[in-house]
Amino acid sequence: MLSILKQSHSGSSSSVAMPQGLDFSQALSEITGMGRGGGGGDLQEMRARTLSKRRVDMHGFCSPSDFQRSPYLSARGNIVSIFRGSTEEGYKAYHADKYDEDKNPNGIINFGTSENKLCFDLMSKRLTQTDMNLMEPPLLQYPDWTGHMFLREEVARFLTYYCKAPAPLKAENVGNPLSIGDCDLLITNLVFLVPEAVLIATPFYGGITQSVFLYGNVKLVYAYLDSKGLKICPMMCAFLILCCVLQGVTVRALILLNPQNPLGDIYSLSELRDYLEFAKRHELHVIVDEIYMLSVFDESATFHSVLGMDRLPDPQRTHVMWGITKDFAVSGIRFGTLYTENQDVANAVASLCYFHGVCGSVQHKVAQLLRDRDWINQVYLRANHARLKAAHTYVTDELKTLGVPFLNRNAGFFVWIDFRKYLKTGTFEEEMLLWKRFLDNKVLLSCGKAFECSEPGWFRIIFADKTHRLQLGQ
Ligand SMILES: Cc1ncc(COP(=O)(O)O)c(C=O)c1O
């Protein structure tokens, strides 16, 4: 890694404090020449310009001039296709040339995908025990689209316990065995009107761009955090909402990632309370993604779920998502769930779950897994946290030795690294070149652009991997 970085020198950074984001029809007009045009005066024009700027370099791999419009696809299809082509480049390269100790020792090491690769031994052992293998007729038939009741009850008990809910959470509020991405896209698709927007702090997990913006067709408005990982706060939200109002955009929701991906920040109880109270005052929905809630690996850090609060300020507009992909190191089993007291939201989401469901046998396995509290507490979580901590220490010690600054957090699988000093001019083009140089040298990382970071030069590395692979990627 150091040899790749040494090919670059130091450079400056820039940050933009304008309300920016993604707007579908704007994207269409800029990239395909379809949709509505840019604005006329001051604010409107400024917005068009900033969005335009972001569109052009949004993913760095593709510029509008290179874009070949497919005659077989609609305007929307073209946008989705160009987006997929760019963001998937690294992932595709990895799958075509995966590192394997025996079969492909010169292959690509994947430090880009947020997966926990430290607990396959524990999980495969647990998931192959005899209690997992049930094949009764109900599991082989179409299920209730909101999920089998046995599973919803188990999820409710599990969340009550691990979120430290003050009263038992209700199975009827647990819905929809889905992936977490599906939860996002269904909520935004069904709850918000197309001209409305959702506010999110950047840098943020890039899949949200796909689910909310590309799939849901809902605008994303960014609250840019600075490089120190400053947290989103009500005052910042209020300012951005006001700017949006002035531009004729209604912000209807906030997305909160807790623990945050890619920063690893955890919100304190009082921060959560402020945030939810603020949302209530403005009648904003809050979509809280707690997918890393059990991946807090240091005892000095305490995670608070919003479901653990004594009282939710606005329960009808608070929706919590959690899934097993991260906390149980099984990203191949894409099971997630949405907890909401709002029956209108739950019903609307449920009616589309026919397209997003999880098969009966997996629902059975997940219920068995979540029920096994002794194994989770005594075996799995202890080992997982110890392994995450050791891997995190290994990577951060290496970064310290290299003199590379980074955010030192203790949740999630990632370290947010500051490579700005290795960029000469401090541009996203240079960031992309650095990303490509890593890939050419068989190391897949994620660059800040993929998280809509405002400053070029930040990268996310996934450390939840075996030591020999971490050493190889070094
Ligand atoms: C914050 C966050 N939410 C959701 C997801 C997607 O989870 P799933 O694969 O279960 O849909 C990810 C995956 O990286 C994530 O980091």
The ligand as a Gaussian input file, in Angstrom:
#p B3LYP/6-31G(d) Opt

LIG

0 1
 C      -25.276000       1.201000       6.677000
 C      -25.678000       0.063000       5.767000
 N      -26.977000      -0.183000       5.581000
 C      -27.397000      -1.186000       4.786000
 C      -26.491000      -2.015000       4.133000
 C      -27.011000      -3.096000       3.230000
 O      -27.270000      -4.241000       3.954000
 P      -27.915000      -5.525000       3.245000
 O      -26.843000      -6.163000       2.448000
 O      -28.368000      -6.361000       4.386000
 O      -29.037000      -5.018000       2.401000
 C      -25.120000      -1.789000       4.296000
 C      -24.131000      -2.616000       3.578000
 O      -22.972000      -2.315000       3.479000
 C      -24.711000      -0.733000       5.158000
 O      -23.406000      -0.493000       5.363000

